[in-house]
Amino acid sequence: INGTKITIRPKAGDEMRLEFQKNSLGKIVKLAGGETSEAWLPAELVTNLFDETRQKRRIVEFNDLPKNLVDALIASEDQRFFSHWGIDPVRLVGAMVASVRDSDRVRGTSTITQQLARNFFLIPDRSIKRKLAEIFISFLLEQRLTKQQILTLYCNEVYLGQRGSFSIHGFGEGASAYFGR
């Protein structure tokens, strides 16, 4: 605090200065970028909620996801995510050819959308019926949601291991549990 100015340095996000004039906010200045009309601060965690499955989550929005995380996720999980419509025909044909050549190992063909459909809506069953349901739900998700919404749901649902007796789900909780961020 310096006179009529308050400088805020959050753990995450932009540092900013609030300048007051006669008991009201006059302007907001982001120290790295100049004057702005609005500013957001990360919410403080008040409590952690979990159910009988002992899963912990911290919900993140698409804009909260670092570009490096999105790029790495797309590169490793689903390179054509932004161009396919729920299933990736190129990967599907490639997996079928590889399965014929090496019948001992079946390659994965699931897109990010299919993984979301499986993890969020279906039981962990390895059957043709479940795979067909996964594909159908993937088509529905792709019709009703944007790619950013699908990726956001995936990033909040993905299983990232255990911490004590709790399952860690989503990159928000994973970042907190594993990196303290």
C-alpha positions as CSV (number, residue, x, y, z in Angstrom):
1,I,0.0,0.0,0.0
2,N,1.4,3.4,-1.0
3,G,-1.0,6.3,-0.4
4,T,-4.0,5.7,-2.7
5,K,-2.3,2.8,-4.6
6,I,-2.4,-0.9,-3.8
7,T,0.0,-3.3,-5.5
8,I,-1.1,-6.9,-5.8
9,R,1.4,-9.7,-6.4
10,P,-0.6,-12.9,-6.7
11,K,1.1,-16.4,-6.7
12,A,-0.3,-16.9,-10.2
13,G,-1.3,-14.3,-12.8
14,D,-0.3,-10.7,-13.5
15,E,1.0,-8.3,-10.9
16,M,-1.2,-5.2,-10.8
17,R,-1.7,-1.8,-9.2
18,L,-5.1,-0.5,-8.1
19,E,-5.3,3.3,-8.0
20,F,-8.1,4.9,-6.0
21,Q,-9.6,8.4,-6.4
22,K,-12.1,9.6,-3.7
23,N,-13.0,6.2,-2.2
24,S,-13.5,4.5,-5.6
25,L,-11.3,2.6,-8.0
26,G,-9.8,5.0,-10.6
27,K,-7.8,2.6,-12.7
28,I,-6.1,-0.8,-12.9
29,V,-2.6,-1.0,-14.1
30,K,-1.0,-4.4,-14.9
31,L,2.7,-3.9,-14.2
32,A,3.7,-5.9,-17.2
33,G,1.2,-4.5,-19.7
34,G,-0.2,-1.1,-18.8
35,E,-3.7,0.1,-18.0
36,T,-6.6,-2.3,-18.3
37,S,-10.4,-2.2,-17.8
38,E,-10.6,-5.4,-15.8
39,A,-8.4,-7.8,-13.9
40,W,-8.8,-11.3,-12.4
41,L,-7.2,-12.8,-9.4
42,P,-7.0,-16.6,-8.8
43,A,-9.6,-17.8,-6.3
44,E,-8.4,-18.8,-2.9
45,L,-9.1,-22.5,-2.1
46,V,-11.6,-22.4,0.8
47,T,-12.2,-26.2,1.1
48,N,-11.6,-29.4,-0.8
49,L,-14.6,-31.5,-1.5
50,F,-14.5,-35.2,-2.2
51,D,-16.9,-38.1,-2.3
52,E,-16.8,-41.7,-1.3
53,T,-14.4,-42.4,-4.2
54,R,-11.9,-40.1,-2.6
55,Q,-11.2,-38.1,-5.8
56,K,-9.7,-34.6,-5.6
57,R,-10.2,-32.0,-8.4
58,R,-9.5,-28.3,-9.0
59,I,-11.5,-27.2,-12.0
60,V,-9.6,-25.2,-14.6
61,E,-10.9,-23.2,-17.6
62,F,-9.3,-23.5,-21.1
63,N,-7.7,-20.0,-20.7
64,D,-6.0,-21.3,-17.5
65,L,-4.2,-24.0,-19.4
66,P,-0.6,-23.1,-20.4
67,K,0.0,-23.2,-24.1
68,N,2.9,-25.6,-23.6
69,L,0.6,-28.0,-21.8
70,V,-2.0,-27.9,-24.6
71,D,0.7,-28.4,-27.2
72,A,2.3,-31.3,-25.4
73,L,-1.1,-32.9,-24.8
74,I,-2.1,-32.7,-28.5
75,A,1.4,-33.9,-29.6
76,S,1.3,-36.9,-27.3
77,E,-2.4,-37.9,-27.2
78,D,-4.1,-36.8,-30.4
79,Q,-2.1,-34.9,-33.1
80,R,-5.2,-34.3,-35.3
81,F,-7.5,-33.3,-32.4
82,F,-8.4,-29.9,-34.0
83,S,-9.2,-31.4,-37.4
84,H,-11.1,-34.6,-36.8
85,W,-14.7,-35.1,-35.8
86,G,-14.4,-37.4,-32.8
87,I,-12.5,-40.3,-34.2
88,D,-9.2,-40.2,-36.1
89,P,-9.6,-42.4,-39.3
90,V,-5.9,-42.3,-40.0
91,R,-5.1,-43.7,-36.5
92,L,-7.9,-46.2,-36.8
93,V,-6.6,-47.6,-40.1
94,G,-3.0,-47.6,-38.8
95,A,-4.1,-49.5,-35.7
96,M,-6.0,-52.1,-37.7
97,V,-3.0,-52.7,-40.0
98,A,-0.6,-53.0,-37.0
99,S,-3.1,-55.4,-35.3
100,V,-3.1,-57.6,-38.3
101,R,0.7,-57.6,-38.4
102,D,1.2,-58.2,-34.7
103,S,-1.9,-59.9,-33.2
104,D,-0.3,-60.0,-29.7
105,R,-0.6,-56.2,-29.2
106,V,-3.6,-54.0,-30.2
107,R,-2.6,-50.4,-30.6
108,G,-4.7,-47.6,-29.1
109,T,-6.8,-45.5,-31.4
110,S,-8.7,-43.3,-28.9
111,T,-8.8,-39.6,-29.6
112,I,-9.0,-37.1,-26.7
113,T,-12.7,-37.0,-27.4
114,Q,-13.0,-40.7,-27.1
115,Q,-11.0,-40.8,-23.9
116,L,-13.3,-38.1,-22.4
117,A,-16.3,-40.2,-23.5
118,R,-14.9,-43.3,-21.9
119,N,-13.7,-41.8,-18.7
120,F,-16.7,-39.5,-18.1
121,F,-19.7,-41.5,-19.3
122,L,-18.8,-45.2,-19.5
123,I,-17.6,-48.0,-17.2
124,P,-14.1,-49.4,-17.7
125,D,-15.1,-52.4,-19.9
126,R,-13.1,-53.7,-22.8
127,S,-15.8,-54.8,-25.2
128,I,-16.9,-54.0,-28.7
129,K,-20.2,-52.7,-27.3
130,R,-18.5,-50.2,-25.0
131,K,-16.2,-49.1,-27.9
132,L,-19.2,-48.5,-30.1
133,A,-20.8,-46.5,-27.3
134,E,-17.6,-44.5,-26.9
135,I,-17.5,-43.6,-30.6
136,F,-21.2,-42.6,-30.6
137,I,-20.7,-40.4,-27.5
138,S,-17.6,-38.9,-29.2
139,F,-19.7,-37.9,-32.2
140,L,-22.3,-36.3,-29.9
141,L,-19.7,-34.4,-28.0
142,E,-18.1,-33.1,-31.2
143,Q,-21.5,-31.9,-32.4
144,R,-22.5,-30.1,-29.2
145,L,-19.2,-28.7,-27.8
146,T,-16.3,-26.7,-29.2
147,K,-12.8,-28.3,-29.3
148,Q,-11.8,-26.0,-26.4
149,Q,-14.7,-27.2,-24.3
150,I,-13.8,-30.8,-25.0
151,L,-10.2,-30.2,-24.1
152,T,-11.2,-28.4,-20.9
153,L,-13.5,-31.3,-19.9
154,Y,-10.7,-33.7,-20.6
155,C,-8.1,-31.7,-18.7
156,N,-10.4,-31.6,-15.6
157,E,-11.2,-35.4,-15.9
158,V,-7.9,-37.1,-16.7
159,Y,-6.6,-39.4,-14.0
160,L,-3.1,-38.5,-12.8
161,G,-2.4,-41.0,-10.1
162,Q,-2.7,-41.3,-6.3
163,R,-1.6,-39.0,-3.5
164,G,-2.0,-40.8,-0.3
165,S,-5.6,-42.3,-0.3
166,F,-6.8,-39.7,-2.8
167,S,-7.1,-40.1,-6.6
168,I,-5.8,-37.1,-8.4
169,H,-8.0,-36.0,-11.4
170,G,-7.4,-33.1,-13.7
171,F,-4.4,-30.9,-14.4
172,G,-5.5,-28.3,-11.8
173,E,-5.4,-30.7,-8.9
174,G,-2.3,-32.5,-10.4
175,A,-0.4,-29.2,-10.6
176,S,-1.3,-28.5,-6.9
177,A,-0.6,-32.0,-5.7
178,Y,2.7,-32.6,-7.5
179,F,4.1,-29.1,-8.0
180,G,2.4,-26.9,-5.4
181,R,1.1,-24.6,-8.1
